[in-house]
Structure formats: structure tokens, C-alpha cells
Amino acid sequence: MIAIRKLATAAVFPIVLGGCVSSTDYAGKEAGFATVSATTGSAIAKDTAWVQNRQQAKSLSSQVKTLLSRGKILDVETAVQVALLNNKGLQAAYADLGDSAAAAWQTTMLPNPQASIGLNGIGTPALEAFRTVEGAITANLLSLMTKKRDVALADTRFRQAQLNAAVATLRLATDTRRAWIIAVAANENVAQLQSAQIAADAASELAEKLGETGAMAKGAQAREHVFAAELAAETAKARLAARLARESLTRLLGLWGSDMDYRIPDRLPSLPKTIAKRDTIEADALRNRIDLKVARLELEASARSYGLTEATRYVTDLELMTGLEAERSREDGTKKTDFAASAEISFAIPIFDTGRARMRKAELAYMRSANLLAEKAVNIRSEARSAYEAYRSSLDIARHYRNNIVPLRARVEEQSLLTYNGMITNTFELLTDTREKINAILLSVNAKRDFWLAEANLAPAIYGGGSSGSPEAAATGSDE
């Protein structure tokens, strides 16, 4: 029986194709990437690229080398742009987007029918070769009937993948910005310690010469020497921290070989004169946070999955087979062929598994997504408030160090040096005042670093892509 399943398939086509998303929405090599670029462009105003061939890779490599041209100091905006163009982990995230597009594309296609052909009575002498030809073409009716729901669910997952790719892009931009700030602050710490080291070495050398003449006691000389030695150790630790911070930035930039010879500034930018107003930061975050949109799509996908499960609760497999059987026979020395059409439908009988367990699982998945969405909305509000509070407070603290503590410590050291030269203050007191001034300068640098980290966390609080660590660490910019 040559089962002509085409009749059944053709009858279902209008049901399936009506209202389905076109496969051309997913078939392109960069399917969905335009949405990613538009979403991230409005948040960070940087170019992104999805590299899929050698020519594109070569073009981007040339662009990166131009951005890293020798003798040019790498500012934070250029560093972010280099990372977005050159980071291979981001390209892997874009490949996940391609996987989702291909999966959605696959869903738009009709299932292939199964064909079978059988020959019975092979070798029958009277009929020369065979007696009966049977053929069948079988397709799953249930998959055709639920096609529209399957495509809608795949489209939701595809839109979710687009937003996840956008989140990965924003996260890389934020991490790069933070790494640049930390690396530059480490350089500034080294510069401050080196400046103090020069003065300490000069004082230690002077103490040794005064000791040779008997003008300085051995205890006072030892204090000068140990202060210079401890400062040298602190400077070495600061250099190590600066090298490690630079390596962290290099990894995010995706650089190796001669490209690692880029230069970054020796000090962070000065504190801004005015503070940014974010009176509606909560509303802005709820409106723009991409991860909240992902959670909404997860709820939508759970709802669609629940509907699909409900539609297939009782009948999980429904197949229709139609065909034609040709049988040859010989009667009164005359050969003749008889044809007979056939049709067969098969399905599972829901006696033992009535689908209640699957419905319960789908219901719980929907409830889980709904609760996670509500939690996400609450957390986003809190993260936005925390980010702005950290921004405002960090600026106040950094200004306090710059305007009050450091000038006062410098004045104390200056007066201590005057009284020391007048032999009123002893060496120990002078060293203590000098150390306190150095500490104040380093704390001022760290306070300025914390402010710029807090400022870098404002955009992720509004658009997403922030730190994956604790909310407190994300708000304060702490690395510990």
C-alpha cells in the first residue's frame, strides 16, 4: 500500500501557516543582532559587531589596532569600545543568539513525513519478481496541529536570547569600565608612593650622614631607615597591584602580543563639580532594565508552555497513515493488478498517564516565573536606589578627603618639619606625621576611585549588565 500522506498534510497546511512567524526572521546569519545593537547602543553609545568570517575578523582587528595606536593613551571610552569589538567571550554570547535563531527557524519548518515501501511475495515464479507492493507516508498530526504554539514559544525564546546577548554586551562594557578605573587608580597609588619614597630615601641618607658626624642618635637613624624600608615594601605591593589590575583590563580587552603595549593614564580624572540628578532612577530602571524584560519573557514563555502542555494533555501522539496497495495476480493465464487504498490513525490511550503530572509541572513553572519576575522588580528598585546613594555619598567622601583631610595632613607635616628643624619636635613625631600624610593621600586616591566606580554603576542600575556579585559590592564598587 503506497500510502499517500500528502492529502493529510495538505489539509493541515492552512491551519499551520496562518499566523506563523516567517522563517526569514530567523534564517539570516545575523538574525536578531540588529535588536541587540539598537538596545545596547541606546545605553552605552558604542559600536558592537558579530564576527562570522575571516574578513570581518581582519577588519575588526585593524580597527582595534587603530584604537590602540602607539603613543596614544587609552581612555575609558576607548577601552570599552576595544573590549566590545575584540572580546571573544562576547562573540561566544552572540553565537548563543545564533543558536536560538536556528532553533526558532527549525520550529517554523513542517516535520518531514516518514515513507516506507514493502515488497511481498518476492521470488514468486508465476509473477516473475514479486506479488504485492506496499507503500506508506506517515506524519504526526499532533505536531502539525500544535505548530502555531510551538513557533510562538520558539519566538519568545528567541527574543529572550536577544535580550540576554544585550545583557552580556552591557556587562562587558561595565566590567571594562570598572577594570580601567581600578587599573588607573593603582597607577596613581604607585605614583604617590614613589614620590613619598624619594623623600624617605633622602631623609634616610641624611640621617646616616648626620649619624656619622654624631649629630643624630642611632635610634633616630633607625627610625628613618625603617620608615624608608617599609615604604619601599608598600611601593612594591602597589606596583604588583597595578600590574595585576592592568592584566585584568587586558583580559577584558582581549589583547595579547604586541597589542599589550597600550598606555593608560597615571591618575584618575578630577572629581566633577556638579552631581548628576537621578530623581526618577527607580522608574527609569523599571522601564529600561533589560534583565527585567528577560524575566517578563520568561513568564510569557512559561505561559505558552503551559498552554501547549494543556493542549497535549490527553493526546500526546497522533499519527495518520494513508496509502495504496498494488497486488498482482494471474487468472486464466492473464496478469492483472488490483489497487486498494488504506488509511490508519494511531494514538496513545491516556489510561495510566492522564497528563496531570505534566500539567502540575507546567503550572509550577509558570508560578516560579511569576514570583521571580516580582522579586526581580523589587530588587531592581533597591539596586537603583543603592547605586544612586553610593554615587552621591562617594562623591561627598572623595571631596571631603580632597578638600579637608589631605590639606590638613599636609599642614600638620609642614608645621612638624618646621618644629623639627628648630629641634622642638623629635624624629618619631615627624615620621608619624609624614606617614599620616601619605596615608591620607592614598585614602584620597581610593575615595576618588570608589566614586568613579559608583558612577560607573549608575548605567547598569538603569539598563542592566551590572556586577554579578552582591548588591552591596555592586553599589560601592568594592572588589573584596
Secondary structure, 3 states (H helix, E strand, C coil): CCCCCHHHHHHHHHHHHCCCCCCHHHHCCCCCHHHHHHHHHHHHCCCCCCCCCHHHHHHHHHHHHHHCCCCCECCHHHHHHHHHHHCHHHHHHHHHHHHHHHHHHHHHCCCCCEEEEEEECCCCHHHCCCCEEEEEEEEEHHHHHCHHHHHHHHHHHHHHHHHHHHHHHHHHHHHHHHHHHHHHHHHHHHHHHHHHHHHHHHHHHHHHHHHHHCCCCHHHHHHHHHHHHHHHHHHHHHHHHHHHHHHHHHHHHCCCHHHHHCECCCCCCCCCCCCCCCCCHHHHHHHHCHHHHHHHHHHHHHHHHHHHHHHCCCCCCEEEEEEEEEEEEEECCEEEEEEEEEEEEEECCCCCCCCHHHHHHHHHHHHHHHHHHHHHHHHHHHHHHHHHHHHHHHHHHHHHHHHHHHHHHHHHHHHHHHHHHCCCCCHHHHHHHHHHHHHHHHHHHHHHHHHHHHHHCHHHHHHCCCCCCCHHHHHHCCCC
